[in-house]
Amino acid sequence: MPAMMLLWGVALVLATAATTYVLHKKLTHGRGPEPDGLFWDVFAGLVVIVPAVLVPSVQWPPAGIIMVFVCFATAATTFAGARKVERAHAAEPRRRAGFADDVARHQSILAQWSRYELDPGRAIDFPAMTDVRTQETAAFTRAMREAEYCRVTAGTDYRAAVERLADALTAAERAAGVPLPAPR
């Protein structure tokens, strides 16, 4: 008897979790191309859920109440978990408006700075741009790390970090004596 309860309990939990997850996805993100898909998903779930509740209750009547409770608890937990995962995904920086523009600006700043490291002439003319003992260059490298961290970490302000990176590069160039670009 306990083995049967355990077997039906596992089947109930799996079927309820899968059905709840699929229904949540379809009701939140669209039903898909098949018009009867929602009906068949519910039907397929109930084909397992109903016997998982009824069969144990035939052997031991209180088992039906326990199985119904397990079914509702599993559905509630699955629904809450799916909502939590969706909120976490929505908070990812790459899903925010303007992320592509921020990445392009970030890459542009890094390309501008890399010229001081990769061009021997610029490295000779402006050695302070690669010398982290210089206060402004050290601040730039910290801003670089911060921008990279904010690019991949949820709950951070990537746009503000890229702005601080641009300001830090300007300050480092000014301190290194890099001439300002000619106005257009």
Summary of the structure (lengths in Angstrom):
residues: 184
radius of gyration: 29.1
end to end distance: 85.3
largest distance: 88.0
contacts: 507
relative contact order: 0.09
helix: 81%
strand: 0%
